[in-house]
Amino acid sequence: MHIHNFLLIIFLTVTLLPSAVAEEPIEYYAPENVRKFADFLYEEGDYLRAAGEYQRYLFYSSGSKARLESDLTEEGTDGEQIRYKIAVCYRFAGQTDQAIRGFETLLRTHPEGQFASRAYYQIGATYFLMDQFEQSAQFLRGALPYIVDTRQHAEAEQLVGLSYLMQKQWSEADEVFKTLQESDVLVVSEKAKVYHKYAEAGARLPTRSPFLAGALSTIVPGAGRLYTDRIGDALSSLVTVGLTGWQAYDGFRRDGLSSVKGWTFGTLSTIFYVGNIYGSVISARVYNRHVADEFLATLFVELPY
C-alpha cells in the first residue's frame, strides 16, 4: 500500500504540477486523481495495481469503507463501470476465479445495466481462457437471451462456436459459424468464414479407428500399433507376445499340462496379448487427439475486449 501511495504521488505530481503552479496544492487522494492513476496503470498493463486503485477510488468516492451488496444497485453508471473494469483487470491479470466473481456480482447488482451484456460475455470468455470449453459454451448458451446488444450477442455466439471447436465438436461448430457468416456484425461474419473452414477441415482430419486398431492387434500382435504409426511399439508387442508364447509352447511340449514353465509363460503371454489389444485401442485415440491438437494449434483466437 505504501508503494501505491508513493507511485500515486509521483504520477500526479508529474501530470498535474504544470497546471498547479501558483494554484492550490494537489489533492493526491481526491477521487478524480485516484481514478486518473488507476486509468494510467490500466493502460500500462499493470492490472492488479489498477484494480487496487479502482477499489480505492470507489472507497473515496462513496465515503464508506465498504458497501453491502444490496446497496450496490443504487450506484450510478460510473460505479457500475468501475466495478466492471475491476473484474476485467482480474481477468487480464490471470486471476480468473476473482474475475468471474466480480462479473457475477455485477450481474446480480446491475442485471439490466449498461455493462450487463458485456459481463455475460466476459464470464464465458474467462471460462474459455481457463480451457473450460464445455463450461464456456454451456454458460453462454444460457446467457444469449439476456445479451441484448447486437454486436455482443454475435461475439458470444462466436465464442460458443470456438468452444465447440476446441472440444473437437466439428459439426456443432460448423453449424454455429455457418449461421454467423450472415451476421450483420462485419468483424464477426469475417471471422466466422475463417472458423467455418476450420470446422470443415477438422471433420476431414485423418483419424484411426480404435475398433480396427484393436481388431488388427487381435489377429497379429502389434498390428494395431503399426496402424497408428507406432512402429517401435508394434515391434515390441510382436516380439514380447511371440517370445513368451513360444516359451509357453515349449514348456507344454516338453512337460505336458503340468509344466510350470508352460503355465508361467502362458500367463505372461496372455497378459501381454490382452495388453497389446488394449494398448492399440488407446494408441488410436491418442493418435486422433494428437492430430486434432496439432491442427487446432494453428488456430489463432483473438477474443474481443
Buried (B, 14 or more C-beta within 10 A) or exposed (E): EEEBEEBBBEBBEEBBEEEBEEEEEBEBEBBEBBBBBBBBBBEEEBBBBBBBBBBBBBBBBBEEEEBEEEEBEEBEEEBBBBBBBBBBBBBBBEBBEBBBBBBEBBBEBBEEBEBBBBBBBBBBBBBBBBEBBBBBBBBBBEBBEBBEBEBBBBBBBBBBBBBBBBBBBBEBBBBBBBEBBEBEBEEBBEBBEEBBEBBBEBEEEEEBBBEBBBBBBBEBBBBBBBBBEBEEBBEBBBEBBBBBBEBBBBBBEEEEEEBEBBBBBBEBBBEBBEBBBEBBBBBBBBBBEEBBEEBBEEEEBEBBE
